[in-house]
Amino acid sequence: MSAATLAPAPLRDGGRELTRPPSVWRSGARLPEVRWAGAALALFLLGWAAQVADAPGWLWWGLYVACYLAGGWEPARAGWRALRAGTLDVDLLMIVAAIAAAGIGQVLDGGLLIVIFATSGALEAVVTQRTADSVAALLNLAPERATLLTPDGEVEVDVAELQVGQVLLVRPGERIGADGSVVDGVSEVDQQAVTGESVPVVRSVGDPVLSGTVNGTGALRVRVDRPASESVVARIVALTEQASATKARTQLFIETVEQRYSMGVVVATLGVFAVPLLLGTPFEPALLRAITFMIVASPCAVVLSTMPPLLAAIANAGRHGVLVKSATVMETVGRTDLVAFDKTGTLTEGAPVVVDIAVHGGGRTTAEVLALAAAVEQGSEHPIGRAVVRAAREQDLVLPDAQDVRALPGRGVTGVVTGREVTVERGPAPAAGIGTVVVVRLGPAEPIGTLTLVDRLRPDAAGAVAALVAATGRPVHLLTGDNRPTADDVAARTGVEVVHADLMPQDKAQIVGDLQDAGRTVLLVGDGVNDAPALARATTGVAMGRHGSDLALDTADVVVVRDELATVPHLLRLSRRARRYVVANLAVAATFIAVLVTWDLVASLPLPLAVAGHEGSTVVVALNGLRLLRRSAWER
């Protein structure tokens, strides 16, 4: 309600520009995995074009070999290290299968396999780097310097050097440098970035304040209660990194199958080569049979059984405004059996709106009360002030000019309108504890009306909650840092049955962890910095795209680009359909492999027929997966 700017994320703090994480393109540009994958793809396309154009064999063979080297050297090195450590990396088997394919003349097939795996590794590296960048950028929430009060006066010091018990001076508009308690002064503090509260809270003597939150129009003296390493911001960083690392170690079921399958193929190939050789078969026929076996038994069709359906589902979701960051995430979404929501900025729009205007005598109308309040709030950057002005403009009210406008720290704002003093200040909390009430006064004491503001629900919130309850068969949970009455009100209006209120960021992460420890597969939808640890901890984290914090967007596995909650149940159903397609494709691939392998072992499988059967199974599973590109796959 003050005339001072209380932007949620100011670009500068004490003259220091707050950095944001680099873009996806900048993150990728500095990663060698991305550069090598791009080179492999370019070389593959050039080789394929040269082969189709009937260029000299040495030319397109040379391009394919260069593709192998560009895209395969890193997986080969990683696979070799894994092999030395006693495990078989599936990437190493892909390299061997690609080389074997080239060895019998199928260099195009091997090159395609190299490109697929190089691209997959590059995407994983980009996502990992983006998350690391955003976690580092989170530290910019807390200022690097703070004003320390000493017996000799004010001294600028590094926040990292602050000691418990020291007293800081926090001027209007500055970010608070440490977790502490107010020892002098009164002001409103914007805590949305840390706690998720949609409206700034009044802080006076004895009240706690948090590092990284933004002071309003009053000066505060704050006693440091925790060192910088134990502040809320530092704990959010630690929780997010810990949860992300834990999730990164989780493997898909198909990855476990591939690991065991790859080992089996290697052992079987060696057996197919060695046993006939020991029984007197000449070397070349034995080697040819072994190579044929590796080609028909290689997991190309298995890999393409999983990737095309999942990638097609990702593309379909993208057309509908949902960014799914990897095929792993798309597969995991379908296993969700419990959904949880943050409140502010997720189920609600994250900004207060005027929902009621009451007139207190004097024969005035609600429009006149609103116009006077908006007149003195026209220059305000405070969320309540912006809401009052927005309400007046929605009613097309003509706002008179206001002079001598000044902030009342911790209370509101006052000014002179048409010769009379108008004051807009916080009133008593509503009886139910829901929303915010401001009183409009004319002169020093005459109340002429009150405005009630609440955080407005997203129009599709209730429908999305109902659809997710139907899809999972379990009640939706609400996790919020707001107070219990406000949380219960939002839950009642959206159909949420389980409410967790008054939560700090670590509390949200703990609740998500407890649910998963109880056997639930949790999908969490959030938008703020305070949601990041829980988003990282959840089986699947979904961030709201338009106003979500950088950390939430980069920590989350899914981004709802247009903030449409109705897309979440659609995504859940699409993922389940993709998983069914994967299972069907694996059955088809396994059937082809079983038939071809048996043929090769029992009789003599001609190499051209082996390649045709192998490639045929690959085409079948790929085309089946591409059916998920259809619009009906999303809408059903």
PETA-V787775 format. One line per field, one symbol per residue. burial: I if it has 16 or more other C-alpha atoms within 10 Angstrom, else O. A space follows every 50 residues. Layout:
# PETA-V787775
burial=???
This chain:
# PETA-V787775
burial=IIIIIIOOIOOOIOOOOIOOIOOOOOIIOOOOIIIIIIIIIOIIIIIIOI IOOOOOOOOIIOIIIIIIIIIIIIIIOOIIOOOOOOOIIIIIIIIIIIII IIOOOOIIIIIIIIIIIIIOIIIOIIIIIIIIIIIIIIIIIIIIIIIIIO OOOOOOOOIOOIOOOOIIIIIIIIIIIIIIIIIOIIIIIIIIIIIIIIII IIIIOOOOIIIIIIIIIIIIIIIIIIIIOOIIIIIIIIIIIOIIOOOOOO OOOOOOOIIOIIIOIIOIIOOIIIOIIOOOOOOOOIIOIIIIIIIIIIII IIIIIIIIIIIIIIIIIOOIIIIIIIIIIIIIIIIIIIIIIIIIIIIIII IIIIOOIOIIOOOOIIIIIIIIIIIIIIIIIIIIIIIIIIIIOOOOOOIO OIIOIIIIIIIIIIIIIOOOIIIIIIIOOOOOOIIIIIIIIIOOOOIIII IIIIIIIIOIIIOIIIOIIOIIOOIIIIIIIIOIOIIIOIIOOIIIOOII IOIIIIIIIIIIIOOIOOOIIIIIIIIIIIIIIIIIIIIIIIIIIOIIII IIIIIIIIIIIOIIIIIIIIIIIIIIIIIOIIOIIIOIIIOIIOOIIOOI OOOOIOIOOIIOIIIIIIOIIIOIIIIIIOOOIIOO
